[in-house]
Amino acid sequence: MIVRPEMIRVRQTGGHLRGIVRRAAYLGDSIDYDIEVNGQVLTAVETDPSHLRLYPEGSEVTLTFSEDCIHILPAE
């Protein structure tokens, strides 16, 4: 299962998954995050200008995304 990083929204509360910010990089029109969720590191790229808030490393956040953004990969 994959979700494109730019389809993941990083929020303080109210998301599907809870995690901890391990890396945050402000890039002007976006913020790149590495967020640890259940021992796995997920990459998120926040591009929504109304929510461009930089959560510092160590912050607890939630992640949300639309079910339409989920892609199932075939087993190898």
C-alpha positions as CSV (number, residue, x, y, z in Angstrom):
1,M,0.0,0.0,0.0
2,I,1.3,3.5,-0.9
3,V,0.2,7.0,-0.6
4,R,2.0,9.7,-2.5
5,P,3.8,12.0,0.0
6,E,2.2,15.2,-1.3
7,M,-1.3,13.7,-0.7
8,I,-0.6,13.3,3.1
9,R,-1.7,16.2,5.3
10,V,0.2,16.9,8.5
11,R,-2.0,18.3,11.3
12,Q,-1.7,18.8,15.0
13,T,-4.8,16.7,15.7
14,G,-7.7,14.9,14.0
15,G,-5.7,12.7,11.6
16,H,-5.9,9.0,10.8
17,L,-2.4,8.2,12.1
18,R,-0.3,9.5,15.0
19,G,3.4,10.1,14.6
20,I,6.5,12.0,15.6
21,V,8.3,14.4,13.3
22,R,11.8,13.1,12.8
23,R,12.8,15.7,10.1
24,A,11.2,18.9,8.8
25,A,12.6,21.0,6.0
26,Y,10.9,24.3,4.9
27,L,11.3,24.7,1.1
28,G,9.4,27.9,0.5
29,D,6.2,26.6,-1.1
30,S,6.3,23.3,0.7
31,I,7.5,21.5,3.8
32,D,9.1,18.1,3.6
33,Y,8.6,15.8,6.6
34,D,9.9,12.4,7.8
35,I,7.4,11.2,10.4
36,E,7.8,8.1,12.5
37,V,4.5,6.1,12.7
38,N,4.6,2.7,14.5
39,G,8.3,2.3,14.0
40,Q,8.1,3.1,10.3
41,V,9.3,6.5,8.8
42,L,6.8,8.0,6.3
43,T,7.5,10.9,4.1
44,A,5.0,13.7,3.7
45,V,5.2,16.8,1.6
46,E,2.8,19.6,2.9
47,T,1.9,21.8,0.0
48,D,-1.5,23.3,1.2
49,P,-0.7,27.0,1.6
50,S,-3.5,27.4,4.2
51,H,-1.7,24.7,6.4
52,L,2.0,25.5,5.8
53,R,2.9,25.3,9.5
54,L,6.4,24.0,10.4
55,Y,6.2,21.3,13.1
56,P,9.7,21.0,14.6
57,E,11.5,17.7,15.1
58,G,10.1,15.8,18.0
59,S,6.6,17.2,17.6
60,E,3.6,14.8,17.9
61,V,1.4,15.2,14.8
62,T,-1.4,13.3,13.0
63,L,-1.5,12.4,9.4
64,T,-4.6,12.4,7.2
65,F,-5.3,11.5,3.5
66,S,-8.2,10.7,1.3
67,E,-9.0,7.0,0.7
68,D,-8.9,7.8,-3.0
69,C,-5.1,8.4,-2.6
70,I,-4.4,4.9,-1.5
71,H,-2.8,2.6,-4.1
72,I,-2.4,-1.1,-3.5
73,L,0.7,-2.7,-5.0
74,P,0.7,-6.4,-6.1
75,A,2.6,-8.8,-3.9
76,E,6.0,-9.8,-5.2
